């Protein structure tokens, strides 16, 4: 199995736990909790900032003396309604108590104290179409650079209809060369509908030093340390993924693969 593919560790509790040290990079971390009613998740942020995403279900969330009450509306991620999300700054603590079965994503990257803990979704989030034909997908831009809600984190979720491609044409953001490109590490947390389905993701560099193609299942995590990283959903299976990106600056600038950029130029004359 590819070292870039991480399977969930069981069916409940903390099923994904990724730190920058685990990944062998410097910025992105990702945890995922699957909780039953009454179960709790809690962490200290330390020198990282956190965006909590209620992928599914409901929970009461606190940070320090702020009680955000019960959050969550989307009981099935494939309902495609905007997620409830909370920003937690560095130097803080947070806790979540599930009030229904829930799936809670914990997206982390370097941060500095000063921002306030705040609810950052679903208000301000709308489902946006991107691409055309078999490259159509739908986006909730939870924390991209046009929203000043974080120091480092860029977070978005994407729905790829069955039979379609996503993160396509292949593109990369692995050079610290702004404004032409930004260095951003990235994780993909995948869900499939129906759950027994599968998808494909390829992570590859133009020089061939990295070239991994992975069959991803429901609940898998893919690491993108560098290179291009398209994914595809077979006929019959809808694909969801939650992206977390971070790097030296909070901007998303990428370049398409030179062999495949003609697709982008054809579709965007």
Secondary structure, DSSP 8 states (H G I E B T S, - for coil): --TTEE--SSSSEEEEEE-HHHHTSSS-EEEEEEE-TT-EEEEE-TTEEEEEEEEES-EEEEETTEEEEEE---SSGGG-----EEEE-TT-EEEEEESSSEEEEEEEEE--TTS--EEEESTT---EEES-GGG-EEEEEEE-TTS---SS-EEEEEEE-TT-EES-S-EE----BTTTB---EEEEEEEEESTT-EEEEEEE-TTSS-EEEEEEETT-EEEESSSB--EEE-TT-EEEEEEEEE-SSS----EE-TTTHHHHHHH--
